[in-house]
């Protein structure tokens, strides 16, 4: 059951520019974590501010529990109280105690006893015991981030909008805080829209991912679906390394499609080529390409991109095609080493050119 619905949002920053957001629509289910990913400057933060009613869109509507809450001419401030927002930049007052920071959204709205009980609840949930009388400057970066979430959640919101809240944490600390706070969101039944540039963190905690680029929604699906069956070449490239072979569609009958490219003919079953397309990409992720001394295609190692637990081997073939192959970091390869590449068509897919 949906809790948030965004319908046909469009927005220009100025009349001379192209629309930054064009006809954006999506649904957030109750208790769902939806990651919003895409390149910088594509309008992810802008979209969150439109949902919150702090920025007026040129057109479109936002619904909460099937009730209109935001349009270019309307704001339902009462219903917007069910939303909480955690921005990239800290909102903490460094001259106030942790207790005062967490309680600030409730001041003037609740009595003193209710405020105290609510803040104590958040302090316990986020592991901030004995920190309530300290100042933010006395806490570690990870503890301050937990205070940000406690402050956002103290009023009991139903929807949490997160705008890259972990960007100022180092990788180790980021993973630690994420592993702590997202189970809390799930336990409390929060619906979350999570803006992130980091695909690993977005995919690891999300029920679905929405890829936003060029002002438009490129794809909305589960993380596995987005990675394994990207809807466009952009999504395929944005979500990871990809091998693309420009191919001619020779035939398509039933569940079998036959394509031809500079490496030969490939019979692909269970995958449907884009309708009406004569030329497409045969695509395969690096981890699905087979590498060894025997195989379909001869090549040489031209570059090794070592990442510790894994490595990307760049293979140049005789017809100047280049393959990226993912292998465990423990395997040893040498530059100019002769190898053969095999494309398992059962792990390939089609993309429109």
C-alpha positions in Angstrom: 0.0 0.0 0.0 1.5 3.4 -1.0 2.1 6.1 1.5 3.7 8.7 -0.9 2.9 9.3 -4.6 4.7 11.8 -6.8 2.8 12.6 -10.0 4.2 14.3 -13.1 6.6 16.7 -11.3 8.5 19.1 -13.6 10.7 21.9 -12.6 13.0 24.5 -14.3 15.7 26.4 -12.4 15.3 29.2 -14.9 13.4 29.8 -18.1 16.5 29.7 -20.3 17.6 26.3 -19.1 16.3 22.9 -20.1 14.0 21.3 -17.6 16.0 19.8 -14.7 13.1 17.6 -13.8 10.6 16.4 -16.4 7.4 14.5 -15.6 8.8 12.7 -12.6 6.4 10.0 -11.1 6.9 7.3 -8.6 5.3 5.6 -5.6 6.7 4.9 -2.2 5.2 1.9 -0.3 4.6 1.9 3.4 7.7 0.7 5.2 9.7 0.7 2.0 13.2 2.0 1.6 13.6 3.6 -1.9 17.1 4.8 -3.0 17.3 7.7 -5.4 20.5 7.5 -7.4 21.9 9.4 -10.3 24.8 11.7 -11.3 25.4 15.1 -9.5 23.2 17.9 -10.7 20.4 15.8 -12.0 17.8 17.1 -9.5 17.7 14.5 -6.7 17.9 17.1 -3.9 15.5 19.4 -5.8 13.0 16.6 -5.9 13.1 16.1 -2.1 12.6 19.8 -1.5 9.5 19.8 -3.8 8.1 16.8 -1.9 8.6 18.7 1.3 6.9 21.8 0.0 10.0 24.0 0.5 10.4 24.4 -3.3 7.6 25.1 -5.8 7.5 22.9 -8.9 6.3 24.2 -12.2 3.8 21.4 -12.4 2.9 18.1 -10.7 1.4 16.9 -7.5 2.5 15.0 -4.3 0.1 12.8 -2.4 0.4 11.4 1.2 -2.0 8.5 2.0 -4.0 9.4 -1.1 -4.4 13.0 0.0 -3.0 15.9 -2.0 -0.4 17.7 0.1 1.7 19.6 -2.5 1.1 21.3 -5.8 2.3 24.5 -7.4 -0.6 26.3 -5.7 -1.2 24.3 -2.5 0.6 23.1 0.7 -1.0 21.0 3.3 1.2 21.9 6.3 -0.6 19.7 8.7 0.1 16.5 6.6 3.6 17.6 5.9 4.3 17.2 9.6 4.4 13.5 8.9 7.7 14.1 7.0 11.2 14.4 8.4 14.3 15.6 6.4 17.9 14.9 7.0 20.1 17.0 4.8 23.8 16.6 3.8 24.8 19.6 5.9 24.5 19.3 9.7 21.5 20.9 11.3 22.8 20.6 14.8 23.3 23.7 17.0 26.8 23.4 18.4 26.0 25.8 21.3 23.2 23.5 22.5 23.3 20.1 24.3 22.4 16.9 22.6 19.2 16.8 24.6 18.3 20.4 23.4 19.2 19.5 19.8 17.0 16.4 19.7 14.1 18.1 21.4 14.1 21.2 19.2 11.4 20.0 16.7 9.0 19.5 19.6 9.5 22.9 21.4 6.1 24.7 21.5 4.2 21.7 20.2 4.4 19.3 23.2 4.4 19.6 27.0 7.7 19.2 28.9 7.0 15.7 30.1 6.1 14.5 26.6 9.3 16.1 25.2 11.5 14.6 27.8 10.1 11.1 27.3 10.3 11.4 23.5 14.0 12.5 23.7 14.9 9.8 26.2 13.4 7.3 23.8 15.5 8.5 20.9 18.7 8.6 23.0 18.2 5.0 23.9 17.3 3.9 20.4 20.4 5.5 18.9 22.8 4.5 21.6 23.4 8.0 22.9 23.1 7.2 26.6 25.1 9.6 28.9 25.6 12.0 25.9 22.5 14.1 26.5 24.3 16.9 28.4 27.3 17.0 26.0 27.7 19.4 23.1 27.9 18.2 19.5 31.6 19.1 19.4 32.3 16.6 22.2 30.9 13.7 20.1 32.5 11.7 17.3 31.3 12.2 13.7 29.3 8.9 13.9 27.6 9.9 17.2 26.7 13.4 15.7 25.1 11.6 12.7 23.0 9.5 15.1 21.9 12.7 16.8 20.8 14.0 13.4 18.6 11.0 13.0 17.3 11.2 16.5 16.3 14.8 16.0 14.5 13.9 12.7 12.6 11.0 14.3 11.7 12.5 17.6 8.4 13.9 16.3 7.3 10.4 15.0 7.3 11.0 11.3 6.0 8.4 8.8 8.2 9.4 5.9 11.9 10.1 6.2 13.7 11.9 3.4 17.5 11.5 3.5 19.7 13.7 1.3 23.1 12.1 1.3 23.4 12.3 5.1 26.5 10.1 5.2 28.6 12.0 2.7 30.8 13.6 5.4 31.7 10.3 7.0 34.7 8.1 6.0 33.9 4.8 4.4 34.4 2.6 7.5 32.4 4.9 9.7 29.7 5.3 7.1 29.2 1.5 6.8 29.0 1.3 10.6 26.4 4.0 11.0 24.3 2.6 8.1 24.3 -0.9 9.6 23.0 0.7 12.9 20.4 3.1 11.7 18.6 1.4 8.8 17.4 -1.6 10.9 15.9 1.1 13.3 14.0 2.6 10.4 12.7 -0.8 9.4 11.7 -1.8 13.0 9.7 1.4 13.3 8.0 1.0 10.0 9.4 4.2 8.5 9.1 4.8 4.7 12.4 6.2 3.4 13.6 8.0 0.3 17.4 7.8 0.4 19.5 10.0 -1.9 22.9 8.5 -2.5 25.8 8.6 -4.9 27.2 5.4 -3.5 25.8 2.4 -5.4 27.0 -0.1 -2.9 25.3 1.5 0.1 22.1 2.3 -2.0 21.8 -1.3 -3.3 22.6 -2.9 0.1 19.8 -1.2 2.1 17.1 -0.5 -0.5 14.0 -2.4 -1.4 13.9 -0.6 -4.8 16.2 1.9 -6.6 15.2 4.8 -8.8 17.7 6.0 -11.3 17.3 9.7 -12.2 19.3 11.2 -15.0 18.9 14.0 -17.6 15.9 15.1 -15.6 13.9 11.9 -16.1 13.3 8.6 -14.3 15.4 6.1 -16.2 14.3 3.0 -14.2 12.6 2.0 -10.9 13.1 -1.6 -9.8 14.7 -3.8 -7.1 18.5 -3.4 -6.9 19.1 -6.8 -8.5 16.8 -6.0 -11.4 18.4 -2.6 -12.0 21.9 -4.2 -12.1 21.1 -7.4 -14.0 18.5 -6.0 -16.4 19.1 -2.2 -16.8 16.5 -0.4 -18.9 18.9 1.8 -20.8 22.6 2.1 -21.7 22.9 4.9 -19.2 21.5 2.8 -16.3 23.8 -0.1 -17.3 26.9 2.2 -17.3 25.9 4.1 -14.2 25.3 1.0 -12.1 28.6 -0.8 -12.9 31.1 -1.8 -15.6 29.5 -3.2 -18.7 30.6 -4.8 -22.0 28.6 -3.6 -25.0 28.8 -5.3 -28.4 27.1 -3.4 -31.2 25.1 -6.1 -33.0 22.7 -6.7 -35.9 19.5 -8.5 -35.2 19.3 -11.4 -37.7 16.1 -13.0 -36.4 13.7 -13.1 -33.5 11.4 -16.1 -33.2 9.7 -17.1 -30.0 12.1 -16.8 -27.1 15.2 -17.0 -29.3 17.0 -14.0 -30.8 20.0 -14.3 -33.2 22.4 -11.4 -33.4 25.6 -10.9 -35.3 28.6 -8.7 -34.5 32.3 -8.6 -35.3 32.9 -11.6 -33.0 30.3 -13.9 -34.7 26.7 -15.0 -34.3 25.1 -15.4 -30.9 21.8 -17.3 -30.3 20.2 -15.8 -27.2 17.2 -17.6 -25.6 14.9 -16.1 -23.0 15.8 -12.5 -23.8 13.7 -10.3 -26.1 15.4 -7.7 -28.3 13.9 -4.2 -28.2 10.9 -4.2 -30.5 11.5 -2.9 -34.0 15.2 -2.5 -33.5 17.6 -3.8 -36.2 20.7 -2.8 -34.3 21.2 -3.3 -30.6 23.8 -3.9 -28.0 24.6 -7.4 -26.7 25.5 -6.6 -23.1 27.3 -8.6 -20.4 28.6 -7.7 -17.0 32.4 -8.3 -16.4 31.8 -10.9 -13.7 29.9 -13.1 -16.2 32.6 -13.1 -18.9 34.7 -16.3 -18.9 38.5 -16.0 -19.1 41.1 -18.7 -19.8 43.4 -20.3 -22.3 40.5 -21.7 -24.2 37.5 -19.8 -25.5 35.7 -18.1 -28.3 37.8 -14.9 -28.7 41.5 -14.4 -28.6 42.9 -11.3 -26.9 45.7 -9.8 -24.8 45.8 -8.2 -21.4 46.2 -4.4 -21.9 45.4 -3.1 -18.4 44.8 -4.5 -14.9 42.7 -2.5 -12.5 43.4 -4.1 -9.1 40.9 -3.5 -6.2 42.1 -5.8 -3.5 39.5 -8.5 -3.3 38.8 -8.2 -7.0 40.4 -6.9 -10.2 39.2 -5.8 -13.6 41.2 -7.3 -16.5 41.0 -5.2 -19.7 41.3 -7.5 -22.7 41.9 -6.2 -26.3 40.7 -8.6 -29.0 42.0 -9.0 -32.5 39.1 -7.0 -34.0 39.8 -4.1 -31.6 36.9 -4.8 -29.3 37.8 -4.4 -25.6 36.4 -6.6 -22.8 36.4 -5.9 -19.1 36.6 -9.1 -17.1 36.1 -9.3 -13.3 38.3 -11.8 -11.5 39.2 -12.5 -7.9 42.1 -10.3 -6.6 44.1 -13.4 -5.7 44.6 -14.5 -9.4 47.7 -13.3 -11.2 47.7 -11.8 -14.6 50.4 -10.0 -16.6 50.3 -7.2 -19.2 50.3 -8.5 -22.8 49.4 -12.0 -21.6 47.5 -14.0 -24.2 44.1 -15.1 -23.1 40.8 -16.2 -24.6 37.4 -14.7 -23.8 34.0 -16.6 -23.8 30.6 -14.9 -23.7 28.0 -17.1 -21.9 24.9 -15.8 -23.7 22.7 -17.1 -20.9 24.1 -14.2 -18.8 23.9 -11.6 -21.5 21.0 -9.1 -22.2 20.0 -6.6 -24.9 20.1 -2.9 -24.8 18.8 -0.4 -27.3 21.5 1.6 -29.2 
